[in-house]
Amino acid sequence: MKISASLYSSKDVALKDLVEELDQHKIDFFHIDSRDDESVFDDIAKIRTYSSTPIDLHLISANPEKYFDRINELKVDHVTLQFEDLNGYEYTGGLNSDMGLSIVSNTPISALEGQFEHYDFILFMATTPGESGGQFDKINFRKIREFRKMFPGKSIHVDGGVNDEVSFILRNMGVRVSVVGSYLFRDQSVGAALLNLKTHEIDSHFQVADFMRTRTEIPLLNRSQRGLKDVLQSIEEHKLGFTILEDEQNQLEGIVSNADLRRELLAHVDNPSDITVESMINRNPISVNETSTVEDMLKQIRQFTFPINYLPVVDSNNRVTGVVSFLNLVKGEL
């Protein structure tokens, strides 16, 4: 995941000194907010004289076109428009930048339907816009999943409340860019903050239930759905590489993974009629409790020497409540 440093979140360091310090730590982008403020472009022009790091501009305006000439002149790399402030304006072209559309936490994903033809990415505003140091609103974990399902080819950026723990969750969800402000410049060196944002030494405040895929989003079969076709179709439809089996009380019975299926097929390749779903079920899968923190979950995973790509999530009664998938992480980050 790339980190975009919110330059205006640092109040005590001169712009040139701040840019040079961030460049020493190989920051990915400089994030600049503009609420109809033309002086922002003077800052961008200054930055261009002493840094080649890409500029990530969040332009909040009902009439963004009045800035287009300056944006193209300065070759701003990323431009994000604020959905709620556009008042019916529709971007159809005119900039040479990668284009994004930003929404606040209260705006539903359904409001974006038909809006993304000319945009490359979305920017989730995960705290109150303009509130530095705000807490990440966990509703955005669900909205990120909803957006990916509706617009699978678009990149996802997040701004607001990103700290070491949130960064881990967002990396796991496949977020491409996180805009980071107060966490980057408060209480520790910039280098230490960047290291924490890209590794796993974290404090935990969120529980697994806050960011897991819920029951409606996961491959799940009850006892009446135990045919080979049921298993194959469930794995194929959800594209997570497994399906979960549960009993009448929704308690976890086991899982069938691609590997379990492959082993059963190989064992009976000469006698396909001997293939049974019962023989391929892993009845003792590793699972995680929905109340576990991120730190608890990582400690649990570290106990095993083999890669773990997903974890069924259960409640205190072993009922299936969701899944955590690690498709976007490598084992080394855990």
N, C-alpha and C positions, 0 to 999 in steps of 0.2 A: 504494500500500500504506500502511496506517495503522501508526503506531508507538505501542506501549503501553509506557510507561516503568515498569520494575520498581523501585518506590520503595525497597524494602528493600535493594537492591543498593548504595545510597549510604549509607555509614556515618558520614560526617564532616559532614553538613549537617543542620541541624534540619528536621523534616518540613515545617513551614510555609514556611521559606525555599526548600526544594527544590521544593515544589509551585508556589510563586510564580515561581521561575525557569523551570520547565518550561512554565508557562502563558504566560510572556513569549515563549517560542519556539513557542507554539501546538501543544503536544503533543496527540495524539489521545485517548489514554487513560492512566489511572493503573492500573498493574498491582500488585495486592497479593496476596501468598501467605499462606495460613492453613492450618497443619497442626493442626487442632483447637485453635486459639488464639483465645479469645474477645476478647482485648485488641485484636485486629485491628479489630474493629467500633468500638472507641473511636477508633482512628485514622481510620477512614472518617468517623465523625461529625464529627471535627475538620476533616477535609478539606472536608466539605460546608459548613462555615462560611466558608471563604475561597476556594472554587473550585467552578465548575459543570462542570468537565471530567468526562466519564463515567468511572465506576469499573469496573475489570476484575478481578474477584475469582476467584482460583484456590483453591478450597476442597477440601482433602485430608482426608477423613473417611469413616469407615465408616458414620456416622449423620448425614448432612448435614441431615436435616430439623429437628434441634434448633436450627439456626441460621436457619431459614426466616423466622420472624417478624421477626427483627432485619434480615435482608436486605431484606425487603419494606418495613420501616419506614424504612430508609436509602435505599431506591430504588436499589439497586445495579444498574447497567446490564447488565453481563455477569457470569455466574457459570459457572465451569467446575468440574466434578467429576472426580476422578482415578479412572479406570477400575479400576486395579489395587488400589485401596484400598476399593472399595465392598463387597467381600465378598458379592456377590449382591444388594445393594440395587439396585432399579430405580427411576429417577426417572420419575414419571408426571404430574407437575404440582405446583402449589403455589407457584411463584415467578412474579413479574411481570417477570423478567429474561430477556434472551436467554441461552439455555442452551448450554453446551458440554461436551464429554466429552474428557478428556485421556488420552493414552497415552504410555508411554515407548518408547524405540527398540526394545527387545526384544519388544514385544507386536506380533504380526502383525495386519495389517488384517482378516484373516479372523475374528479374535476379536470384531469389532464387528458382524458380521452379525446383523441383527434388533435392534440396540441403538439405532438413531438416530431412532425415531419421535418422540421428545419433545426432541430436541436440534437446535440450529440450526447448530452448527459443531463442528469438531474442533480440539483443541490438541495439536500434536506437541511432546513434550518431547525436544528434539534433543541434549541433553547429560544427564549424570547429574543427576536432580532434587536441588536443594539445593546443587549445585556451581557457585558463581559463577565466571565466566571460563572455563568449559570449552569444548572445541572441538566445533564442530558435527559430528555423526555423519552422514556422507554417505549412509548407508542410508536416511535420511529423504527424500532426493530421490526415490528409487524409491517409497517408501511414500506420498508425497504424490500421485504419479501413480496409484497403485493405489486410493487413497481416492477421488480424483476420479472414477475410472471406476466404482467401486461406489456412490458417493453423489454424483451429479453436481449436485444442487441444494444441497448443504451448503457453507458457507464453511470456509476453512482458515486456522488460526492456527498460529504457530510460536513456541516459546519455547526459548532456549538457543543460545549460540554465534553469535548473529547479529551480524555485523560488516558493513562496507561491501560486501565481495565476496559474502557469503552473501545480503545484502539484495538485490543485483542479481539473483542467481539466483532467489530467492524471488519477486521482482516478476515476473520472466519466467515463472514457473510459475503465476502468478495467485493467490498467497497474499494474503489480505485484510489480516491483522494480524500483525505481528512484535512479540513481547515482547523488549525490549532492556534489559539491566541493566548489566553491567560495562563494555561498550563505550561506553555513553552517559556514564558518569561517570569514566572512567579516561583519564589522559594527555592530554586535550584538553578544550576547552570543550564544554558541552552543545550550543551552537549549531553548532559545527563538526561534532560527531558526527552530529547530526540531518541536516545538509546532506549528509554523506557517505553516510548511510543512504538518502537519496532521490535521489542522483545517481550518477555513474558513475566518479568518480575513485577507483580502488580498487587495493589490493595483491592479488596473485593467489596463491592456494595450491591451489585446486581446478583440475582439468583438465576439459575438455569431457566426457570419458568418465564423469566422476563424476555428471553431472546430465542428460545427453542422454537422449532417448527411445531405447531399445534396439531391436534388429532386430525383436523380437517385438511392438513397439508402433507400428510405422511402416508406411506404404503402400510395398510393395516387390514388384516384378514381375520374374520371370526371363524368359529368351528364349522360353520356351514360352507366355508369357502376354502376347502383344502385340496381341491383338484390341482393337477399339474398346470392346467391352463390358467387357473386362478392365480397361482404363484407367478407364472411367467408374465401374465398380463399386469399384475400389480407392480412387479419389478420394472417392467418396461414403461408403464405409464408415469411413474414417479421419478425414474432415472436417478435413483440414489444408490443402486447396487444391492438392494436388499428389500425384504418385506418383513413386517412384524406379525406374529401370530398371537392372538389373545383369546381368552375363554369368555363365557357368558357374562362374567362379572368384570370384564375388561382387564383382567389380570394378565400380565406378561407370561406367555407360554414358551416363547422362543422366537428365533428369527431364521429366515432362509436367505442367505447371501448368494451373490454370483458364484463365490468359491464353493459354497455348499452344493449348489446346483451342479456345478462343473464336476465336482468329485463324484456325485451320484451318477451322473451320465457316464463318466469314464468307467466306473465300477460295473456298469451294466450295458456298455456300448454294444456288446454282442447279443444281448437279450433285453431289448428296450421294454418289453412287457413287465420286467422285474423292477422297473423304476417306480419308486413311491415317494410321495412327499414326506411321509413319516420318517423315512430313512435319512432325509437330508436336513431335518430340523436341528438347529443348535438350541438345545433346551436350557443351556446355562450361559446365555450371553451376558456380557458386561453391560450394566446399565447404570444410570446416575439418577439420584433423587432430584425432584424438581426444586427442592429448597436448597440444594447445594449452591455455594457461591462459585464464581469462576475459579478462585484459588483452590477450593475443595475439589472441583472437577479435575483441575490440572494435576493436583497431588495424586488423585486416584489413577489417572492415566499413566503417570510416571512409574507406577508400580509394575507395569507390564513392559516386556522387552520387545513385543511385536507392535507393528503399526496399528493404530485404532483410527478408523475413518469415520465412525459414527457411533452414537450411543443412544439406545432407547432411554426415554425419560419416564420415570414412574413416580407415583405418590407414595405415602407411607404404607399403603395397603397393596403395593406392587401393581397398581392399576396403571395402564399405559396412558400418559398424558401428552407425550410428544417425542421429538427426536432432536438431538444435536448432531449436525453433520459437519465434518472437517474437510470437505472437498476442496476448500480454498486455502488450506494450510498445509505446510509440510511438517513432517514429524519433528524436525529439528526445532521448530518454534515452540513445541510443547515442553 
